[in-house]
Amino acid sequence: MGTRSYLLRKVAGAFATLTFVLAFNFVLFRAVGDPVKLLTRSQTHLDEAEAARLEKEFGLDENLFSQFIGYIPDTLRGELGTSFISGRPVSEVVGERIPKTILLVGISTVLAVGFGMFAGIRGAWRRGSAFDQGSLLGSLVFYSMPEGWLGMLLLVVFAGALGWFPSGGYQSGGADATGLAHVTDVAKHLFLPCLTLTLGYIGEYCIIMRSSLLEVLDEDYIQTARAKGLRDDSVRRHHAVPNALLPTLALVFYSFGFVLGGSIIVEAVYSYPGLGLLEFQAIQSSDFPVIQAVFLLSSAAVIMFNLAADILYGYLDPRIRVA
C-alpha cells in the first residue's frame, strides 16, 4: 500500500467515525426524553405555555427527521443552538471555555510527557536500579489512582491544610491585575489542576517509554554499536532512544484527546472554568445543547488526534504504510 492510499484510508476512516459521532450525538440526547419537558420538571415556574414556547424556539416541536436535517448544516456552520439556562448561543459559551482548557491540558501534557519520558529512559537504561524500581512503582501508583480522588487529596493538603495555593477558580475574584501579576495569579490557580493531570498521566508515558527502550536494547544493531566501541551516552542518544520514541510519540497524540475527557473531573474538583466544568454544570442543569456541543467537541478532538497519530506513525515507520 502506497503513502497516498494509506493517507486516504486513514482520512476516510476518521471522516466515517466523525459522521457516526455526529449522528449519535443527535440521537443520544433525544433518547432520554424531551429536553424542555425535563427542564420544566426541574424549573417549577415554567408552565405549559412557556414550555410550548421554548419547544418552538429551540425547534423541538418538529419531528426528529426534520430536526436532524437542520442539525447537520447548523453544526457544520458552528451554530450549536442556544443554551437552555443562559439563553446565549452555545458556540459563545463553549468558545469562552476552550482557551482555559487548552492551557490546562497543554501544560499538563507537556509536563507529563517530559518527565515521563525522562523517567522511562533513565529507568530502562539502568534497569534494576533504585531509580528504576522507584519510578516504576510511582508510575504504577499514579497510573492506577483515580484523578478525582488525587485532586481532592492535593486540594485538602496544599490548599486546605497548608494554604499554599488557591482552592479553585482561574484567577482571584475581582482581580484586575495585568502583566506579570496576572500571570502569577493564574499560575497559582493552575498549579494544583496541572499537578493532578500531570501525575495522573506521567506514569503512562514512563511505562511505555521504559518498555519500548528495553525492547530496543535487545536489538542486534545496539549490540553492534557497543561492539564498535561507542560510548554508552552515544549509543543511548543516537541509536536506542530515537528508535524507542515511536510508540511514545504516537501515544501522546492518542491520549491527548482523552486528557480532555479526564479534565472534566479535575476541573469540577477545582472549580476551574474550562470545558470540563461547563459539561459538569450542564449535566446538573439538563442544559442539553451545551452537553451536545461539549460531547461533540471532545469526540472530534479524540478522532482528529488519533488521525494525527496514525499519520505520524506511518511517516516514522514506513512498514505501517505497506502493511
RAMOUR-V99415 format. One record per helix or strand of 3 or more residues. SS is the DSSP state (H for helix, E for strand). FROM is the first residue (numbers start at 1). LEN is the number of residues. If there is no record, write none. Layout:
BEGIN
SS,FROM,LEN
SS,FROM,LEN
END
This chain:
BEGIN
H,3,29
H,35,8
H,48,10
H,64,13
H,90,36
H,130,15
H,147,15
H,179,39
H,220,8
H,232,39
H,275,10
H,288,29
H,318,4
END
